[in-house]
Amino acid sequence: MNNIYDNGDQLIGKCGDIKKYNDRVYKENILDEDTYNELKEELKEIDDESIIMIDYSCGMGLYIRVWEKDEVIK
């Protein structure tokens, strides 16, 4: 879990780590139950080794950006 960046508005890290971490975030009431369940379903579709960014601050729900395991980030 040390490889996760969370500034309160954005969460960045490996999808597998974020799946575990997100349960704690939900318990701290950052997400409502419907949003949490929607996010949990979306994360099931993403490989655990992929790097993802979840933006909680966009005002129109969550924004998720995915970098696949083999994708080159520039």
C-alpha positions as CSV (number, residue, x, y, z in Angstrom):
1,M,0.0,0.0,0.0
2,N,3.0,2.3,0.2
3,N,3.0,2.8,-3.5
4,I,-0.3,4.7,-3.6
5,Y,-0.5,8.5,-3.9
6,D,-3.7,10.0,-2.3
7,N,-4.1,13.8,-2.0
8,G,-7.8,13.6,-1.2
9,D,-8.9,14.5,-4.7
10,Q,-6.8,12.0,-6.7
11,L,-5.7,8.5,-6.1
12,I,-2.8,7.0,-8.2
13,G,-1.2,3.5,-8.0
14,K,-1.5,-0.1,-9.1
15,C,-5.1,-1.2,-9.6
16,G,-4.6,-4.2,-7.3
17,D,-3.4,-2.0,-4.4
18,I,-6.1,0.5,-5.0
19,K,-8.8,-2.2,-4.9
20,K,-7.7,-3.0,-1.3
21,Y,-7.1,0.7,-0.4
22,N,-10.5,1.8,-1.7
23,D,-12.3,-0.1,1.0
24,R,-10.6,2.2,3.6
25,V,-11.4,5.3,1.6
26,Y,-15.1,4.3,1.5
27,K,-15.2,3.7,5.2
28,E,-13.9,7.3,5.7
29,N,-17.0,8.5,3.8
30,I,-15.2,10.0,0.8
31,L,-17.5,8.0,-1.5
32,D,-21.2,7.4,-1.2
33,E,-22.4,3.8,-1.4
34,D,-23.6,3.9,-5.0
35,T,-20.4,5.6,-6.3
36,Y,-18.3,3.1,-4.3
37,N,-20.2,0.1,-5.8
38,E,-19.9,1.5,-9.3
39,L,-16.1,2.1,-8.9
40,K,-15.7,-1.4,-7.5
41,E,-17.4,-2.9,-10.6
42,E,-15.2,-0.8,-13.0
43,L,-12.0,-1.8,-11.2
44,K,-12.9,-5.5,-11.6
45,E,-12.4,-5.0,-15.4
46,I,-8.8,-3.6,-15.0
47,D,-5.7,-5.7,-14.6
48,D,-4.2,-5.5,-11.1
49,E,-0.8,-4.6,-12.5
50,S,-2.1,-1.6,-14.5
51,I,-1.4,1.9,-13.1
52,I,-4.6,3.9,-12.6
53,M,-5.6,7.4,-11.5
54,I,-9.0,8.1,-10.0
55,D,-10.0,11.7,-9.8
56,Y,-12.7,12.3,-7.1
57,S,-12.8,16.1,-7.6
58,C,-14.2,16.4,-11.2
59,G,-17.7,17.2,-9.9
60,M,-19.5,14.9,-12.3
61,G,-18.7,11.6,-10.8
62,L,-15.3,9.8,-10.9
63,Y,-12.8,10.1,-13.7
64,I,-10.5,7.0,-14.2
65,R,-7.4,7.0,-16.3
66,V,-5.7,3.6,-16.9
67,W,-2.1,2.9,-18.1
68,E,-1.8,-0.8,-19.1
69,K,1.1,-2.8,-17.8
70,D,3.0,-2.7,-21.1
71,E,2.1,0.9,-22.1
72,V,5.0,3.4,-22.2
73,I,4.2,6.6,-20.3
74,K,5.8,9.7,-21.7
